[in-house]
Amino acid sequence: MSYDKDIFSMPDLTAGFNDEDRAALVNALKNKLESLTGQHSELLEILSPTVRKRVEDLREILSQHDEIETKFFEEKAALEAKYQKLYEPLYTKRYDIVNGVAEVEATNEVAMDQDGGKAGEEKGVPDFWLTAMKTNDVLSEEITERDEGALKHLKDIKWSRIDDPKGFKLEFFFDTNPYFKNSILTKTYHMVDENEPILEKAIGTEIEWYPGKCLTQKLLKKKPRKGSKNAKPVTKTEDCASFFNFFSPPEVPKEDEDLDEESAEELQNQMEQDYDIGSTIRDKIIPHATSWFTGEAVHGDGFDDSDDDDEDDELYDDDDEDEEDVDDDEEEEDDEDEDQDEGKTNKKSSAGKKEKSARTEVGDGQHGERRPESKQE
């Protein structure tokens, strides 16, 4: 299993490099290249000395490229850190408006609304983060109906880089609520290596649920068997789907623990999905929460292209069916018996086209982004 580097924000891995760090990274790249060359030694051995020398020159060019690339990542990280500070005051203003800390200047329409009574008593923007997250395809699949009550109390989401180890942290700020005691839930992603985007592990906050309010488990009651001495129903808890499982990420086994292929693949898929959720919140929801709340981000995210294509296909199919009907009418004037048979055939063909078009609509879906490699690779 392998992953492309472009899925990761490499500045997360290179922020704050000094000369010593940079040199270490370049050496690591060289060592990696040498190890890869060792794996393909059989190929090099069959090359002629002249071609082999050319390959060595190509490797040297690649090494020089890697040195320049390292500087690029370092400068890019510094630039992103600079603008991240410029974003902060805007995020603070957004927080104040969403949570009713600050009020916008009232217009005539707002003043009339406030005179109405109940509507004017609303504080901030209700369900702001819940609505924004549910509008995103990746997150909407994780949020259940039971989760919505708790997520209504979500006040803000922030993210920040961490340097030791490299990675990033998400923070979810909650108002006092009847579900759990925590006011802040965090999710931290650790990267194992700086020269490759390898996810080491993720760590989440342990949620302190109030009795009977745990959203990641459900209570099951079973009737006692006939003839059983215990007449009371048997109760047990069972894990269930919930967005809050996000704070209990898959556990990565220790290095000395061996996993069979099936277990390793399952763990890999879980880590991919977990990172996909985290990076979506960091890269899409936090900076563009207002657009996700209003639904504008959906159109800007390329989600509707397939729907337009399907609509065009349906119109095209309808035109074809109209042409077939005209042909049928003309043939009926010439030979009625023969037309009846052909009309039946055309109807079947038309129905088949409709069915095929419907299957295309159902089958069309958004392709997910490529995901990071995990340590288990």
N, C-alpha and C positions, 0 to 999 in steps of 0.2 A: 504494500500500500504506500502511496506517495501523494504529495500535494504540491501544488504550484505555490511559489513564493508570493505571488501577487495578492492572495487572499488575506495576507497578514499586513498589518500596518507596521512595517519594519522599524519606524522610529521608536515604537514601543520597546524595541530590542536594543537600540543604539543610543538612546538619549543619555546625555551626560558623559560621552566618551572623552577620555584624555588621550594623550599620545601613547601611553602604555597600553591602554585598552585597545586602541586602534591597531597597534602592532600585533597584539595578541590575536585580534580578530583576523588580520591578514594571514598570520601564521596558521590559524585554524583552518582558513580557507585553503591554504596551500596543502596542509596535511590531509584535508578531506579529499582534495584533488588527487593527491598521491595515493591515498587508499583506494580511490575509485580506479586509478590507473592499475593498481595491483590486481584488482578484480578482473581487469581486462588484459592482463599480461599476455594471455594466449593470443589475442588479436595483434598486439604489438610485435610478438615474436615472429609472426608470419610475414610482417612487413619487411620490405627491403630496407637496408641501412639508410638509403637516401630518403625514402618516405618517412622512416622513423624519425630522422633528424627534422623533417618538416613538422611532424607532429609535436616534437619537443619545442620547436619555435612557436607553434600555436598555443601550447600550454603556457609558455612565457607571456604571450600576448594576453591570454586569459587572466594570468596572475596580475598583470598590470591593470587590466580592466577591473578586477576585484578591488584593488587598492583605491581606484578612483570611485568605484561604487560605494565603498565604505565611507569615504569623505562625503559623498552625496547624501547618504542616509543620515550622517551626523548633522549636516547643515539643514536637512529637511526637518529633523527632529527639533532643532533649535528654532526654526521658523514656525513650526506647529505649536511649540510651547509659547512662543511670543503671542500668537494669535489666540491661543487658548485663554490667555490672561485678558485679552480684549473682549472675549465673549462673556466672561464672568459677570460684568455689570449688567449685561443684557439678560442673562439667566436669573440674576437677582430680581430685576424688574418683573420678569415673567412670573417668578415665584410670588412676589407681592400681589400681583393682580389675580393670579389663579386662586390664591388662598385668602383673598379679601383683606390683606394687610394694607394695601394701598388701593385707592379708588381712582378710576379715570374721570376726566372732566365730563360732567353730565351734559347730554344734549337735551333738546326739547322732548324728543321721543323717550329718552330714559326717564326724564322728569315725570312724564305722563304715566309711564310704567310704574314708577314708584308710588304715584298717587293711587294706583290700583290696589295697593296693599300687599298681598302675599308675594307677588312676583318681585316687588322691590325689596323684600326681606332676604332674598337669596344672597349668600355670601360668596364672593369670588366667582369662579367658573366651576360649577359642580361637575364631578366625574371627569375632570379634564384628562388626567393620566390614564384612567381606565378606558375612556373612549379612544384616546390616541393609540393605546396599545392594541385594542381590539380591532382597529382599522387596519393594522399591519397583518399581512397574511401569516408570517412566521409566528407572531405572538398570539394571534387569535386562536390558533390551534391548541395553544397551551392553556388558555384561560377558560375555565368551566363556569357554569352558571353559579355554582356554590362559591367560587372565588370572587365574584363581582362585589359581594357585600364588603369584603375586606379591602379590595382594591379601591373602593370608593373613598377610603381614608388615606390613600397615597397622596402626599403633598408635593413631593419632588423626587427627581432622580438625578444623580450626579455621577461623573466618572473621573478618575485620575490615574496617572501613570505611577507605577512603582519601579524602583531601580534595583532593589535587592530582595529577592531575585527580580529579573525583568518581567514586566507584565502590566496589568491594569486592574483597577478595582472599581466596581459599581456600588453605589450607595442608594438605598431606597428609604426615604424619610416618610414615616407614617404618623398620622395624628392618633390621639388616644382612641382605641377601638375595642369592641367586645370580643375580638378574636385572639389576640396575643399581646404580651406585655412589651415586646421590643418596640422601641421608637425608631430604630434604624436597623435595616437588614442589609448585609453586605455580601458581595460575591467577588472573589479575587481569582484572577487567572495568572498562573506562574508559567514562565517559559523556561525550558530546560537548557537551551543552547542559544547563543547569540549569533552564530553564523548560519543557523537554519531555524525556520519558524516551527519549532517543535513544542507542543503544549505538554508541559510536565504534569500539571494537575490543576484542579479548581477547588476552591475552598468556599463554603457558604456558612452563613450565620445559623446557629442552632435556634430555631424558633421556639419561644416559650408560650405554648398554647394555653389558653384558659381551659378549664375542664369542659369536655364535651364540644369544644369549638375547633378541634384540629381538622383542617381542610384536606390534609394529605392522607387521611384515613377515614374509613366509614365503619359504623357499628352494625354488625349483623346479629340478628337474633334467630335462633333455631329452636323449633319446638322439640321437646324431649321425646324420645322414642316411646312407643307404646309399651307399657309394662315396666318402664324405668322407675326406679325409686324416687329419683329427683323430678318433681313435677314442675319445677321452674324452668323457663326457657333458657337455653344456653346462649350466651352472648360472646362474641369475639370481634376483634378489630381486623380490618383488611386494608392494605394500601390501595389508594385510588388515584386517578388522574387529578392533577391540580397544578396550577402555575407555581405554587409555592414549593413544589418538588425541585424547582430550579435552585433552591438554596441547600439542597442535599445532592450535590453532584456525584457522578459515579466515582467510586474509590479506585485509585490506581494501585495495584498490588506492588509489593516490594520487589526489588530487582532479583532477589533470590527465589521468588515465587514463579513457577512456570505455569503458563496458561496454554490450554489446548487451542487449536486453531479456531474452533467455533466460539469459545469464550473470548478469545482475543478479538475476533471480528465483532462480536456483540459489544464489547467494551469500546472498541474503536467507534462504532456507530453512535453509541451513547455520548461519547466525548465530542464527536462531530456535531451532533444535535445541540448539545449543551453550549458549545462555543458559538454556534450559529445564533442561538438566542441572545447570548451575551453581546456579541459583536453587533447584532441588529439594534439592541437597545443603545449601545454606545455610539454607533455611527449614524443611525437613522432617527431613532425616537428622541433621544436627548437634544440634539441640535435642531430638529425640525418638528418638535412636538405639536406646535400650533397647526402646522399643515396636516399632520396626521389626525388631529382633533377635528378639523374642518372637512377632512377627506380629500383635500387638494393634493396631498402627497401621493395618493393612490394613482392619480393620472400621471403624475410626474415620475412614477416609479416603473412605468412600462407595463402595468398590469392589464390595461385595456386593449392592447394591440390585437390579441388573439380574438377578442369579442368582435372587433370591427371586421376582421377577416372572415369570421363565421357568418356575420350579417351579410357581407358581400356574397358569400357562397350561397346563402339561402336565396337571395334575390336572383342570382344566376340560375339556380335550379328551378325557380318558379317560372322564369322566362322560357326555359327549355320545355317545361311541362305545357305551357301555353302553345308553343309551336307544335308540339305533338298532338294537341287537341285539334288544331286547325287541320293538320294533315289527316287526322282521322275523319273529320267531317267531309273532306274532299273525296276520300276513298269510299265513303259510304254512298255517295251519289253514283259511283261507278259500279260497285258490286257490294250489295248489302250483306250477303252471307259472309263473304271474305272479310269485310270490314269488322264484323262482330268479333271474329277471331283475333284480328289485329288489334282492335280496341282493347280486348282483354289483355293482350300481351303488353300493349303500351301502358295500361294501368299498373300492371305488375312492375314494369320497368320504372315507372314514375314512383311507385311506392318504395321500390328498392333504393332509388336515389335519395328519397327523403330519409329513409332509415340510415343510409350511409352518411348523409349530412349530419344527422343527429348524433351518430357515433363520433364523428369528428369533433363536434362541439363538446361532447362529454370528455373525450380523450385529451383535448387541449388543456394544458396547465402550465403554470409558471415553473420554469426551471430554477432550482435552488442554486445558490452560490457555491462555489467550490470551498472546501473547508480545510482547516489546518491539520497538519500531521500531529499525532500524539506521540508521547514517549514510547508507547508500546511498539511503534514501528521499528 
